[in-house]
Amino acid sequence: MKRSRFSEEQIIAILKQQESGVATADVCREHGISSATFYKWKARFGGLEVSDARKLKALDRASVRHWPEDNGEGEREAEEAAGRSDARQRDAEGCRRAKVVTPAARREAVAHLCTAHRVSQRRACSVLSVDRSGLRYQSVRPDDADLRKAMKAVAAERRRFGYRRVHVMLERKGWQANQKKLRRLYREEKLQVKKRGGRKRALGTRRPMVVPERPNERWSLDFVSDAFTDGRKFRVLAIVDDFSRECLALVADTSLSGLRVARELDALIRLRGKPTTVVSDNGTELTSMVVLRWCQETRIDWHYIAPRKPMQNGFIESFNGSCRDELLNETLFSSLAEARDKITAWKEDYNRNRPHSSLGNLTPREFAMKSRLETQAA
């Protein structure tokens, strides 16, 4: 892998420069990097300090596999083999022919020679360099009926998931299947995801959500967007406890990736413990492979609401309305640092001081404390 000419400390300093109000294009032009590189750094190091980046670098080094160095012999042999293969693929006039690679294609080619040119099977196999035992081979591959059934059940529930995400979901259920094998079964069952076209339609009903009965049982996630006074946009990741209505986190940044979402959830889990369920919409950040892998590692159930049904996640939608009405629409933000300070202050006021009508006009923090006392007394 090519080594970056920027250290972790320099990368974080560049991100801080953009967060202070300098335009992203100007930052990239000053340091001679592309916008794609900048946002790749943003996804990996966004919200981190220098000490956190050093810890992350140490973990990456510990997980790297060291492969033996190649002395060049293997590369030369590969090139020679490729040259011989290329020569075999050309006919007498020098035109390229289609490669005959799979055993089924080789058997068809031998059968064609025997039928069209009336040669023996031995002669046809010799010309095409096909082993005669492969013509009489009978497959003993199992049909994998149980795996196919489980795969179709996942694909029916999550209709826009490809074979890679279906593979992740099956691993979470205890299935141990090679990804290449699953891809073959996925293709044989004709489960490929088709490109959407035309008007969007409802995808059917989903299982009903269970109402939480205690704090830290279910969290809801969503994004809110706003803009600075100079027109630049930023986003806020909101996380709410559905039982106590307590706002657990309000993370503001110019871009929030799936990796950043997983990192913020890990930080909350270290403070409060694991929730039973996490609820969100089907946004690209929340359906990424990073989030699916995070669910598999933490064994937390992630529930996606149906498309165009925001009220299936009504708690976070209600919170977003209050946040926009009481904070975002009432405040002008000139920089990201100012936005973070004001958003954090509003979050503490919302949890500690603001009465909530659905909680009997108690604050979320008071309601959570009252429920804990009632549970201990019972």
N, C-alpha and C positions, 0 to 999 in steps of 0.2 A: 504494500500500500504506500502511495506517495505521501511523504511527510509534509505536513502543513508548515508554511513559513511563519505562521503566527502561533504563539503559545496560548495556553488557556487564559492567562492573565491579560494578554493583549486582546483576545477575542471578547472577553467580558468588558474590557475598557471600551472597545468599539461599540458594543451593544449599549453600554451606559451613555455613550455619546449620542446615539440615536434617541434614547429615552429622554435625554435632556432637552430635546426639541429640534435637533438638527435633522433635516430631511434625509430619508434613506438614500436617495440618489446621490446627495452630496457626500454622505459618509462612504458609500461605495467608491465614488470617484476619488476621494482623498486617499483611500487605502489601496486602491487598485484591485478591487474585488467586484464580482458580479452580484446582482441582486439575489440570484439563486443561492450563491454561497452565503450571503448575509442571512437569508431566512432559514437556511440549513443550520447555521450557528444559532439562530434565534430559537429554533425548535429544540436544540440540544442544550444550550446554556442559558436560555431565557429565565430570568428570576433567580439565577444562582450568583453567589459571591465567589471570590477567588478561592477561599478555603473549601467550599463545596465542590468546585471544579477540580481541585486537586484530589479530593476523595474519589470523585467519579473517574478520574484518570487512573488512579491506583486500582480501582475495581476492573477497569477495562484491560489493564495490563495483566491482571491476574487471570483473566478469562481467555487470553489470546493463546491459540495453539501454535507451537513452533514446529514448522515443517522442515524436513531435510532439504538442503540446498541441491539444486540441480547442476550437474557439472557440464551440461550441454549435450551429452550423448543422447538423452531422451528426445530433445528437441530435433536433433539431426535425424534420428530414426523416424520421428513423426513426419518430418518433411519428405524423407525418401518414400515412406509408405503412402503419403498423400500423392506424390508424383506418380507412383506405380498405379494407384487407384485411378488417378485422372486419366492415365494412358489407357487403362482397360475400359473406361467409360466412353471412349471415342471409337467410331466405326471407321471403315476404310476411307471415307471421304473426309474424315476429320471433324464430323459434327458430333455434338454431345448427345448422349442418350440418357434417359431417365434411369436413376439408380434403382437396382433391385436389392432391397435391404432386408425386408421382413421375411420370415420363413414362408408365410402365405404367398407373398409375391414371387418368391423363388419357385414354389410348387406350381404356381400358375404359369410361370415362364417355361418350366420343363414340360408341362402338359401342352403348351402352345407349340413348342418345337416338335414334340412327338406327333402332334396332330397335323400341323401345317406342313412340316417338312418330311414327315414319315421317317424319322430316325428312331433308333432305339432309346430306351430310357437311360442306358449306360452312356451312350454317346451324348445325349442332351445334358446329362449331369456333368460330363467331362468338359463340354464346351462352356457351360455357365459356372463351372467351379462350385457345384452344389453337391453336398454329401447325400448319397443315396439313402442313408438311414433316415434323413429328415423327411423323405417323402412318405415313409411308412409310420412316422411317429403319431401316436394317439395321445392327445392332451389328457393329463390327469389333474388339471387345475380345478379346485373346488369352485362351486358357483357363488359362495359367499352370500347366501340368501339373507342371513341375519344382518350382515353389514349393509347390504343393499337396502333392506327395510329401514334400518336406523338412519341411513343417509337420506332416503326419500322423506322420512319424517322431519328431519331437520330442514331439508330444502322446502318442504311444504309450509313450515312455520316461518322461515326466513327466505322469502322468495327471491330476494335480490342478492343472496350470498353465492359467491362462486365456490369452486371446489376447495380453494385454500381455506376460506373461512368455515366451510362445512367441516373440513378436516380439524380445525381448531375446536369447533363445537363438539365433534365426536370424541376428541381426546378428553374434553371436560367431562364427558359421560363415561369415560373409562375404556373407550375403544383404542386399541393399539394397531394402527394401520399405516403402512407406508404411504407417503403422499402421492407417489407415482401410481401405486395400485389404486388409490382412491380416485385419482384423476381418470384412470381407465374405466372404473366402474361408473363414475359420474358421467362420462361420455357415453357409455353403453346404455345407461338409463335415460339418456337424452334430457338431462337436467340443466343444460347450459343456459345461462342467463341471457335473454334476448335484449337488444337495445330498445329502450323505450321510444315510442313514437305516438304523436297525436295527443289527445286530451288525457290528463291523468284521471284514473278511476280508483275507487276504493279497493283495497286488497282483501276485504273480508274482515271478519271479527277476530279478535284476539282474546286470550284468556283474561277474565276480570282480575283486577288488582285487589289484593287483600288490604283492608284498612289497618294501619299500624296501631298497635296497642301499647307501646312503650317507647321511650326515647331511644335513639340510635338504632331503630329497627329498619327504617327505610329513609334513604337520602334521595333528593331530586336535584338534577343538574340542568342548566340551560345557560345560554349566552345572551347578553344584552349589548347593544352597540350604541356608541355616541361619537361625538366629534369634538376636537379642540377648537379654540377660537380661530386658529389659522386654517381650518378646514380639514386637517388630518384626522383620520378615523382611528378609534381604538375600541377594544372589546372588553367585556367584563364577564368572567366565569362566576356564576352564582351557584352555591350549594346550600340546600336547605334541608333540615330535619323535618319530615312530614308530620311527625306526631306533635312536637313542641313548637313547630313553625320557627324554630331558631335558625338564623342565618349562620352557617358554619364557616363560609369563606366567600369573599368577594375579591377575585384576582383580576386586576386590570393590567392590560398590556396591548401593544399594537398588533400582536398576532399571538394566538394560543393554539398550539398543535395538540395532537393526541398524546404525545410524549409529555408535554407540560401538564395536561389533565391528569395523567397517571401519577406524575410526581406530586401534584397538589393533593391528590387523594391519599397517597402514601403518608404525606405529612399529617393529614387529618386523622388517619388511622392510628398513627403513633400517639396522638393526643387523646383520642376518644375511643379507640377500639374499632373493630370491624363492624360495619352494618350488615344486615341480612340481605337487603336488596338495594340496588341503585336503579333509579328510573330516569330516563332521558328520551329525547326525540332521536331521529335517525340522521343527525348531522354527520358530515364526513369525519370530523374530529372524533366523534363518539362511536363511530362504527369502524375505526381504523384497526389494523392488525395489532398496533401497540395496545389498544384498549382491550381487545379480545385476549391477547396474551396476558395482560394484567389480570383479567377476570379468571383465567385458567390458573394462574399462579396463586392468587389470593382466595380462590374458591368462593367468590361473591357472585350472587345471582344478579345479572344486569337485565332489566326489563326495558324493551323499546316500545314506545307507544305506537299506535297505528298512524300512518301518514295523514296529515291534515286533520288530526284529532287532538288539538292542544289541550283540551279539557281533560283528557286522560292523564295529564300531568298538571292538574289544576292548582296544586299547592305552589309550585314554582312559578306558574303563570300569574297567580295572584301576587306573589312576592315581586315579580318583575314589574307588574303594574304599579305597585307601591313605590318601588325603587325609582322608576322612571318619573312618576308623578311628584314625589317628594324630594328627589335628589337630582336626577339628571336633567329634568326640565327646568329646575329652579337654580341651577348652578352653571357657571361658565368656567371651563377648565382651559388653562393656557399651556400646561405641560403635563407630562405623565406623572411626574413626582407630585404635583399639586393634586391631580386626580386621585392618586393612590391615598394621599393623606385624608382628603375629604370623604372618600368612599369608606375608608377604614373607620373614621369618626362616625359616619352615619350608621355603619353596621353595628358598632357598639351601642349607639343610642337606640337602634331598632331592637336589639336584644334585651337591653337593660331598662329602658325608659318608656318606649312606645307601647301603649296598651293595644292589645289585639282583640277585636270584637268577637272572633270565633273562639277565643280562650276565656270568655267571661271578663273581658277587659283587663286581663293579666298580661304582663309582658312575657315573651317567650322564655326568658330565664327563670322568672317566677313560676310559670306553669311547669317547667321541667323539674324544678326543685320540689314543687308540691307533689308531682307524680312520684318522685323518688321516695318521699316521706310516706306517702300512702302505700307504696309497694313494701317498704320496710316494716310498716305497722301491720300489714296483712300477713 
